[in-house]
Amino acid sequence: MSRPIECYASNAANRSARLRLALGQQWAAVPIHVFETLPSTSGWMADRALNEPTLVIADEQTQGRGRQGRAWHSPAGGIYFSIGLPIPASARPPDALSLAVGLQLAETLIAAGFSGIGIKWPNDLVVDDAKLAGLLVERFPNALVVGVGVNTESLPNNAAVAGRPIVGLRQLGDRTIDDALIGRLAGAVLDVTTWTAMQVEWVLQSRWPVFDALAERTIVVEQADGARLQGRARGVTAAGNLRLQTGTGEHVLSAGECHIGRRRGAAS
């Protein structure tokens, strides 16, 4: 069987130095691996025994993946990285960790000068319902891996991926997209991994409503068994579950694919 393509960037050492500077002093010792091409940054991380927090970055993924095994469109030039952390098999990360990571990413991008960013439960960053970024938190026997993909370009002619419009950072403002930005995003994710369950809960209560792209909107949630629930989104619980108000009462959902209706009060 042929080995998947793994091509280290020719200027990996210089890029690692710039990334390390952007990560900040707390994470200055984190090992950094920079590739031109990988099948998947999270797949690369999952194949290794981790002794410390580790960062891997690729300029392109040939087999990027999202939730429920879906393919993640990862063309050259996007921002793709994963962070791996060794954790005991008995450790349980906070239930709403992925939502807290999404909040950190959104706030970091806004602080960098990009505007209009919201979060679509459970794990997408969006702008006017177009997908800007996705993240995936995966638990392996002795490691936790957080994968992040951020689009830098929209697709030509308003094309969509899996039926969803795509937007890129370059469409959100004339801001520099470089290793300094990638390092800041990775540092923000690393910060979240140190939070306790109580801290994650507090962050959700105080910051989620500001970025909630589904708030008070009519949505359809498709569940893993194919069942579909329609109702009005009412925010999330402390555990990061979606509150969906339907005609039969409130449902609390831990997973699902959200399909968005028109905004409340919008013209038909």
N, C-alpha and C positions, 0 to 999 in steps of 0.2 A: 504494500500500500504506500502511495506517495505521501511524503510529509507535507502538511499544510505550509503555505508560504509564510515565513516570518522574516521580514527584512528590516534590520535595524537602520535607523536614519543615519546618513553619512555624517551628519553634524550632531550626533546624539550627545556628545560630551558638552558642547557649547550650549545646546538647548537645555540640558539637565541643569547647568549652572544658572541659566535664566529662570527656569522653573523653580529651582530651589529658593532663589531669592524671593520670588513671588509667594511661595508657600508660607513664608514667615519663620521666625526664629523657633517657634514651638515644633515645627515639622522639618527643620533644617537637615535632620539626619535620615529622613525617609529615603530608602532606595528608590531611584527613578529609572524606568526603562522606557526608551523612546523608539518607536518603530515607524517606518514608512507605511508598512502594510502588515496587518494581522488578520487571521480569520475572525477573531473576537477578542477584545481586551479582557473580558470577564472569563472567557474560556481559557486564555493564557494564564490568568491568575489562578483559576480553579485547578490547573494541572500541577501547581507547585506547592511544596510544603513551606508555609510562611512562618518565620520566626519574629517578624515585626511588621508594623504597617508598611505597605508597599504600594507604589503608584506605577501604573503602566499606561502609556499613551500611544495611540496610533493615528496617523494621518488619514488612514483608510481602513475599513473593515470589509472583508469579503464575505463574512458569514455573521454579521451582527445580528443580535437577537433581542427580542423584547419579551413582554409577559406572554405566558402560555405558549412559549416556543415560537412566537411569530418572528418573521424576519424583520430586521431593522435596516432600513435604507441608509447605507453608510458610505457615500461617495467620497473620493479624495477631496480634502480641503475642509471637511467638517471637524468638529471637536469631539473626540472619542477617548474616554479614559475610564479606567476602573481602579478602585482602591480595595485592597485586600487586607483584612485584619485577622490575625490568629486569635481564636477565642476557644475556651474549653467547650467540649461537647455538651456539657450540662448548662452552659450559659444561654440565657434567653434575651435577645435584643429587644428593645422597646417595641411594642406592637405597631406604633405609628412612625417608626423610624423613616420609612420611605417618604411620608408626607413632610416630615421635618427636613429631610434632605431637599425635597422640592422647594420648600420655603427658603432655605439657605441659597439655593441656586438662583431663584427668582430675585431675591434681594441683592445678591452679588452682581447679577447682570444689570439690575436697575442702578445700583451704585456706580457701575462702570459706564452708564450713560444710555443704556437701552431702555425703551419705554413700552408701556402697554402690555406688560406680561402678567398673565394670570396662571392659575394652576387648575387643571381638570383632573378631578379624582379618577383613579387613584395615583397616577404617576406621570402625567404629561404637563409640560409647560406650553401654554398656548397664547396666541395673540389673535383676538377676534375669531376664536374657534379654530384657527389654523395651527397645526402642531409646530412648535419651535424646538422642543427637546423632550426626551424621555429618559427615565431612569429605572433601574431594576436592582432590587436588593435580593441577593440569593444567599441562602444558608447552606454551607457544606459541612461535613462532619467536624472539622476543626478550624473552620474559617468563615468569615463573613465577607462577601464581595458586593461592592456597590458599583454598578456600571452606569455611566452617563454618556448620552449622545446629544449633541447640540448642533442643529442645522446652521450653517453660515450663509447658505444661499437658498432662495426660493426655487421651486422647479419652474422650468420655462413654460410659458403659455398657460400658467395656472394649473399645471398638471397635478394630479393627486397620487398618493401612495395608499393602497388599500382603501380607496374611496375618500381619503381625508386630505384636505389642502395642506400644503407645507409652506412655512415661512422661515426665512433665515435672518440671522443677526444683521446682515448688511442692509436689509430692508427696514431696520428699526432705528437707523441713525448712522451718521458718519463717525464711527468710533473704530479705534484700532482693535483688530482681532489678532492676537499674537500669544506667545508663550506666557507673557505676564498675565493675560486674562485667564488662560488655562490654569496657571498656577494658583491664581486667586480662587477660581472655582473649585479646584481640587482641595485647597486648604479649607474652604468653607465646608466641604463634605467631611474632611477629616475632623473638623471641629465637632460636627454633629455626632460622630461615632463615639465621642467621649461623654455625651450627655446621658444622664440617668433617665429612667422612665418618667419621673416627676418633672424633670426639665422639659422633656418632649411634650408632656401633657400641657404644661404651662405655655409653651410656644404655640401649640395648636389653638388653645383658647384665646390667646392674645393676638396672633398674627394670621391664622387661617382665614378669618372672615375678610381680611383686606385683599387676599389674592384668589378667593374662591370664584372660579369661572362658572360654576354651576348654580350659585346661590339663587334660590327662588325661581329657578327655571324648570320647565317641564322637560323631563328626560325619560328615556327608556333604558333600563339596565338589563343587559343580556347576561345571564349567568352561565356557569360552566356546563350545566346540564341542558342548556338551550332555552330554559324558561326566561320569559321577558316580563319585567315589571315596569309599568309606567306611573309616574307620579311627579311631585315637585320636590326638588332637592332642598333639604333643610340644614345643610352643613354636615359636620362630622362629629363623632363622639370622641371622648378622650383617648380611645384606643385606635382612632383613625378610621372607624367604620362610617360608611355613608348613611345618613338619615334620609329616608325617602318617604314622603307623605303620599299615600295612595287613597283611593276611595274606600279601602277597607281598614285604614289606619296607617300607623307609621311602621315601616320596615327598616331594620338595621342590617346593612349589607357589608360583609367583610371583603367581597371581591365582586368583580363584574366589569363588563365593557359598557361604557356610557355612550348613548346616542343622544345628541342634544336637539331639543326643539327650539322654537323661536324665543327670543327674550321676552320677558313679561312686559306687557304694555306696548310691544312693537307692532307696527302695522303689518297686516297680512300681506 
